[in-house]
């Protein structure tokens, strides 16, 4: 599990805890969807809950929103327990995956809807709508357009505007970018980050997309099988994954099973297949103990000869995927009885190996993740 992160390490966002998920479990009969999860969320923080399908992340979000109640544990907003409070009394904005806009309404009608439901002064609503349209960068003349006449990206901006127009304590995002194409998704990621920076909203974002999580979040809570695997700043989660699951799920990582052969002050060595792999010394390591080793694809060098690293092995290229600025390889390494995924970042076509080529792959000892079993 990950270490506790001090407030001042959260990308400079060290505010008070505004939401506290405290030991929350959710069961449906014999199925445990969320298992004893605790996550403090600071004021102004962008927290992403990341995990594969069925991990429990959406169930957790629904409990924060009030659509589900915890079986055990409690959720606090501004120090007040809210598990028995209905969604409309939680001061929360929500953007659904489907957006859930009202197709029969105009842009203004959609954005103004939560203001009217809160019985805001009708004289103030026009100004509030125009202000939030400027924030999400939609032209003011769009406010009288039917929302169904807008493009997917424009509808996305309307959904964000409707969720934040009343300045909620918390904004919940339920995979809101998953239906967009790659280019539009990248554009909306940048817009979400900008809106967060300009408003200092507290945001909880659910996704299975690693790139979304790493590019937008201050911290990432990795969920697997309903349990919290790691809670750390985004860079820490990528650079120092706390469990084998996190190492394999985030990034392109090959996991190898071996046994610790020897441990010294300078590092450790494990036997994998018929080869030996050097890696940093860590807690829980002792000779003869089983260990899992993780290798990031971009940390593995591929060469026709010696890549000049502590760990170097001969291999055979089995798959090649040329992607322009980089090439993805699958390399069989007989000595390790393993198939490694390798990312080679060199755009020159004459550096691309072909299927069946003999190569040498190598990596530094310091780039190996180790998890004693």
Number of C-alpha atoms within 10 A of each C-alpha: 10 15 9 9 12 9 14 10 13 20 15 10 16 15 14 13 18 19 23 21 20 16 16 21 22 23 14 9 6 6 9 16 20 26 21 16 18 18 17 16 22 20 20 22 26 26 28 28 24 28 27 16 12 13 20 24 29 22 19 27 20 17 21 27 26 21 14 17 24 21 15 14 16 21 25 17 20 13 11 12 14 20 23 12 13 13 18 12 10 17 14 21 24 23 23 17 16 14 21 11 21 15 12 11 16 19 30 23 20 24 29 21 16 17 19 13 9 10 10 13 10 11 8 10 20 13 11 15 24 19 15 22 25 12 18 19 15 17 10 15 10 15 20 12 14 17 22 16 12 14 10 15 16 19 19 23 22 25 23 26 28 27 23 21 22 21 15 15 19 26 22 23 23 22 19 22 24 15 13 14 11 11 8 14 17 15 11 19 17 15 16 15 14 15 16 17 13 10 12 14 19 21 25 22 26 25 23 20 15 17 13 21 25 19 14 20 23 22 26 28 23 27 26 23 17 23 19 24 20 24 26 24 19 22 16 15 22 17 13 14 25 21 18 18 15 20 25 16 18 21 14 15 22 17 20 18 19 22 22 22 19 17 18 10 7 8 14 21 20 25 19 21 16 9 16 19 22 22 23 18 19 14 8 11 20 18 13 13 15 17 21 20 22 21 23 23 20 17 16 22 20 25 17 14 13 15 19 14 13 13 17 21 20 20 24 19 21 16 15 17 13 14 10 11 11 17 19 18 23 19 26 22 20 15 14 21 13 17 18 23 20 24 19 21 15 13 14 10 12 7 14 17 19 14 14 14 13 18 20 21 26 19 25 20 18 12 16 19 23 28 19 18 11
